């Protein structure tokens, strides 16, 4: 049987691209089609090179692993969430391979079991309904500083500005320090910091959390907050000790 190199490259690109998009969808992250296309292109070129004479050694486990890691970095970045999405991508790739083999043999029972297995693995990986979490890219700009974060839409985020009644975004103290120049000590002492007025527009945001008696957070309004594809003004509060969300997100956004 003749195998055409160009068809192999195109087929690998389409399959990898769809799998990467599906990975982001299952993980609740933005689809990021440009990054997924770049990663899929790299994977398809690798598959094509493996078919060239004298390059078959690139198809061994070591180089396949290197290719997989490279694709994940291109598609998902280099943070803790990338590990999670990389694992989902591997699961989907293996499931697709098994499904294709089963369909080729006409074994529809095995194909059905494969689909059920994917669902169970996703339930196990996410610990809740697949797709139940939605992550949104978030960029906040203040004067010459800008931070790009991953925000999680959270129905439990009920922070409100007491003066305007607006919902409040919550970001980590580390992001707040990069954005405003406030120190960790200042973020941990909101009343004392507000009295010193190190920045114009600082305000206090009251909060209440399970297992605590509540307290106050520093916050302020930012004119340039890009949430997904929309840029708006928003009030942002600073959590000095982090969000406790496993490092997958650096901001909490009120559910719409």
Protein Blocks (a to p, Z undefined) as FASTA:
>chain_A
ZZdfklmmmmmmmmmmmmmmmmmmmnopafklmlmmmmmmmmmmmmmmmmpghilmmmmm
klmmmmmmmmmmmmnopafklmmmmmmmmmmmmmmmmmmmmmmnopaklmmmmmmmmmmm
mmmmnopaehkaccddddddehjbccdddddddfklmcdcfklopacddddfklmmmmno
pafklmmmmmlmmmnomaghiacdddddehiabdaddddddfbdcehjaccdddddddfk
ononoomacbdcddZZ
